[in-house]
Amino acid sequence: MKKFHTGSHDLPVSAALEEFMRTGWLDTELDPPPLEVAAWTPARRDRLQQAFPGERIIVRSGDFRQRSADQHYRFRPHSAYVWLSGDQSSEGVLVKEPDGECALYLRPRSDRDNGEFFRDRKHGELWAGRRATLAESAKQFGLPTRHIDDLREGGRDQTDPEVATVLSELRLIKDAWEVAQLREAVAGTTRGFEDVVRALPGGSERSLEGVFWSRARLEGNDVGYNSIVAAGAHAATLHWTDNDGPLRDGDLLLLDAGMETTSLYTADVTRILPISGCFSPLQRDLYELCRRANDAAIAVLKPGVAYREFHRAAMTVLAHGLADLGVLPVSADEALQEDNGLHRRWTLCGSGHMLGLDVHDCAQARSTEYLDGTLAEGHVLTVEPGIYFQADDALIPAEMRGMGFRIEEDILITDSGCTILSDGLPRTAADVESWMDRVSRTSA
């Protein structure tokens, strides 16, 4: 007898109802075309075989995660599984055999014979929606498909440290299809930022979070990470996600948000918005210092440059700016020495990260291939140096306390330099003001 995933409050099912539910259904087998991504995944799987010749490698999609009691978070598959297969279903498993042959092991559409389709809350079609049949999935993804119950365990999977590392490193260079997905993510994010500007009057951090989320759900899958909607002193908290504060005229809003496309690629963009529509003189000066640091970082980006170099370029600008403000207790040159770093009290974090299927993409790559490696054509990364002045910092002038500044761009490394994917949003303080004025007067 098959065990169903049922709820404590489900009604009992009589034998008569069980039999009745098996009858009277139309044949709805589909004939879907191959997905666009299916043209790109064979080369990715070939690279996995080259990394692990003669080995059986298992990459799992994952399963639902419990939120509370019998409630689960919306499912989002493991990024490496999506990258290799194109599939986004829960409980899926991609298996690469020692000879390089690959197959997908899936839980197919629930049939009408065993009652699963109407009794099982997790897998049943009437509860959870229609899953593809094995034949439909094979057509979509260009892979042999087998029932998940036929999976033979054995081999290493993505929980193995070496496998996890290789899966991250294989995804560092984005192919043309991935770049197109990231452009789409940035374009949707840009429209979401415009929505937020239109909603600023009378809004709150929480309402603006909802405005951006609506755009992400309308055009994509979801937000790629918890949005940071930080007004006033909240902007000095680098990962402020409570988003429960008010908006006050004269304060700044730091908006760090990204739309995740239906293909699961995410943008990651930050802008500083004056809530009144105009920067104060001090706000403008500090904003422009942050923008100059961003410019300096972007200026060094090209193939062959050490990955950490753009951070060094940004920190040079910020350290000298902090010295000019009279904040640093030592000279900028002294602060920039590795055995000093006092400027980091107000800059704190790194100046960017890789971007792709994950917001902090390829995070398990070895440092030699990432942080201590060199940039290459096809890398996509963020550039986001910032300045953060805490509200209780006695070492800075009172008028600077409780402000945070971060400008974040999404960047594609090209054959000779780089392209700013997020250039649909303004960068200079003057351009931010004019853009906000224009957007606020137009409808979505």
Sequence and secondary structure as in RCSB ss.txt:
>XXXX:A:sequence
MKKFHTGSHDLPVSAALEEFMRTGWLDTELDPPPLEVAAWTPARRDRLQQAFPGERIIVRSGDFRQRSADQHYRF
RPHSAYVWLSGDQSSEGVLVKEPDGECALYLRPRSDRDNGEFFRDRKHGELWAGRRATLAESAKQFGLPTRHIDD
LREGGRDQTDPEVATVLSELRLIKDAWEVAQLREAVAGTTRGFEDVVRALPGGSERSLEGVFWSRARLEGNDVGY
NSIVAAGAHAATLHWTDNDGPLRDGDLLLLDAGMETTSLYTADVTRILPISGCFSPLQRDLYELCRRANDAAIAV
LKPGVAYREFHRAAMTVLAHGLADLGVLPVSADEALQEDNGLHRRWTLCGSGHMLGLDVHDCAQARSTEYLDGTL
AEGHVLTVEPGIYFQADDALIPAEMRGMGFRIEEDILITDSGCTILSDGLPRTAADVESWMDRVSRTSA
>XXXX:A:secstr
       TT     HHHHHHHTSS           GGGGTHHHHHHHHHHHSTT  EEEE     EEETTEE   
   HHHHHHH    TT EEEE TTS EEEEE     SSSSHHHH TTT HHHH     HHHHHHHHTS EEEGGG
    SEETTSHHHHHHHHHHTSS  HHHHHHHHHHHHHHHHHHHHHHHH TT BHHHHHHHHHHHHHHHSSEESS
  EEEEGGGGGSTT      B  TT EEEEEE EE TT  B  EEEEEETTSS  HHHHHHHHHHHHHHHHHHHT
 STTSBTTHHHHHHHHHHHHHHHHTT  SS HHHHTSTTT TTHHHH S S  B SSSSSTTTTS GGGTTTSB 
 TT EEEE  EEEE TT TTS GGGTTEEEE BEEEEE SSSEEETTTTS  SHHHHHHHHHHHHTS  
